Amino acid sequence: MDLPVARALIEAVESHTGESAVKLPTLGGSIPLYNFTDILRVPTVGIPIVNHDNNQHSPNENLRLGHLWSGIEIFASAMLIG
């Protein structure tokens, strides 16, 4: 979380939302980020936008529409970094 890209991303998210971001050093999941870190040698940062009770990978997996719309705006803010 000390990388400049992570700090810039945190600033972008907090600036957009007006709230303090929840920052965790690791994330569950098996997305192939090694393609970026090991092959391309660039840092990666995950930005989850799901609700806390989304039940990922279960029969009743869900994403609230408000989280989707704010997530789109957060990703757009993140793309303006740099």
CYANA upper distance limits for C-alpha pairs under 8 A (distance plus 0.5 A):
  1 MET  CA      6 ALA  CA      5.96
  1 MET  CA      7 ARG  CA      7.24
  1 MET  CA     25 PRO  CA      7.17
  2 ASP  CA      6 ALA  CA      7.11
  2 ASP  CA      7 ARG  CA      7.06
  3 LEU  CA      7 ARG  CA      6.85
  4 PRO  CA      8 ALA  CA      6.53
  5 VAL  CA      9 LEU  CA      6.57
  5 VAL  CA     43 PRO  CA      8.26
  6 ALA  CA     10 ILE  CA      6.62
  6 ALA  CA     45 VAL  CA      7.18
  7 ARG  CA     11 GLU  CA      6.66
  8 ALA  CA     12 ALA  CA      6.65
  8 ALA  CA     81 ILE  CA      7.35
  9 LEU  CA     13 VAL  CA      6.66
  9 LEU  CA     78 ALA  CA      6.51
  9 LEU  CA     81 ILE  CA      7.70
 10 ILE  CA     14 GLU  CA      6.55
 10 ILE  CA     21 ALA  CA      7.19
 11 GLU  CA     15 SER  CA      6.35
 12 ALA  CA     16 HIS  CA      6.58
 12 ALA  CA     74 ILE  CA      8.39
 12 ALA  CA     77 SER  CA      6.62
 12 ALA  CA     78 ALA  CA      6.64
 12 ALA  CA     81 ILE  CA      8.01
 13 VAL  CA     17 THR  CA      6.55
 13 VAL  CA     21 ALA  CA      7.37
 13 VAL  CA     74 ILE  CA      6.55
 13 VAL  CA     77 SER  CA      7.59
 13 VAL  CA     78 ALA  CA      7.68
 14 GLU  CA     18 GLY  CA      5.85
 14 GLU  CA     19 GLU  CA      5.84
 14 GLU  CA     20 SER  CA      6.06
 14 GLU  CA     21 ALA  CA      6.38
 15 SER  CA     19 GLU  CA      8.04
 16 HIS  CA     74 ILE  CA      7.31
 16 HIS  CA     77 SER  CA      7.57
 17 THR  CA     74 ILE  CA      8.40
 27 LEU  CA     46 GLY  CA      8.08
 33 LEU  CA     37 THR  CA      6.90
 33 LEU  CA     44 THR  CA      7.47
 34 TYR  CA     38 ASP  CA      5.61
 34 TYR  CA     39 ILE  CA      7.41
 35 ASN  CA     39 ILE  CA      5.69
 35 ASN  CA     40 LEU  CA      7.02
 36 PHE  CA     40 LEU  CA      5.31
 36 PHE  CA     41 ARG  CA      6.45
 36 PHE  CA     42 VAL  CA      6.07
 36 PHE  CA     43 PRO  CA      7.47
 36 PHE  CA     44 THR  CA      7.46
 37 THR  CA     41 ARG  CA      5.10
 37 THR  CA     42 VAL  CA      5.60
 37 THR  CA     43 PRO  CA      6.17
 37 THR  CA     44 THR  CA      7.26
 38 ASP  CA     42 VAL  CA      8.36
 49 ILE  CA     67 HIS  CA      6.53
 49 ILE  CA     68 LEU  CA      7.47
 49 ILE  CA     70 SER  CA      8.45
 49 ILE  CA     71 GLY  CA      5.89
 50 VAL  CA     54 ASN  CA      6.98
 50 VAL  CA     63 LEU  CA      6.39
 50 VAL  CA     64 ARG  CA      8.04
 50 VAL  CA     67 HIS  CA      6.74
 50 VAL  CA     68 LEU  CA      8.17
 51 ASN  CA     63 LEU  CA      6.90
 51 ASN  CA     64 ARG  CA      7.29
 51 ASN  CA     67 HIS  CA      7.30
 54 ASN  CA     60 ASN  CA      8.42
 54 ASN  CA     61 GLU  CA      5.94
 54 ASN  CA     62 ASN  CA      5.37
 54 ASN  CA     63 LEU  CA      6.49
 55 ASN  CA     60 ASN  CA      6.96
 55 ASN  CA     61 GLU  CA      5.22
 55 ASN  CA     62 ASN  CA      7.22
 56 GLN  CA     61 GLU  CA      5.55
 56 GLN  CA     62 ASN  CA      7.83
 57 HIS  CA     61 GLU  CA      6.56
 63 LEU  CA     67 HIS  CA      7.30
 63 LEU  CA     68 LEU  CA      7.44
 64 ARG  CA     68 LEU  CA      6.99
 65 LEU  CA     69 TRP  CA      6.75
 66 GLY  CA     70 SER  CA      6.62
 67 HIS  CA     71 GLY  CA      6.22
 68 LEU  CA     72 ILE  CA      6.71
 69 TRP  CA     73 GLU  CA      6.99
 70 SER  CA     74 ILE  CA      6.60
 71 GLY  CA     75 PHE  CA      6.56
 72 ILE  CA     76 ALA  CA      6.67
 73 GLU  CA     77 SER  CA      6.74
 74 ILE  CA     78 ALA  CA      6.69
 75 PHE  CA     79 MET  CA      6.73
 76 ALA  CA     80 LEU  CA      7.23
 77 SER  CA     81 ILE  CA      7.72
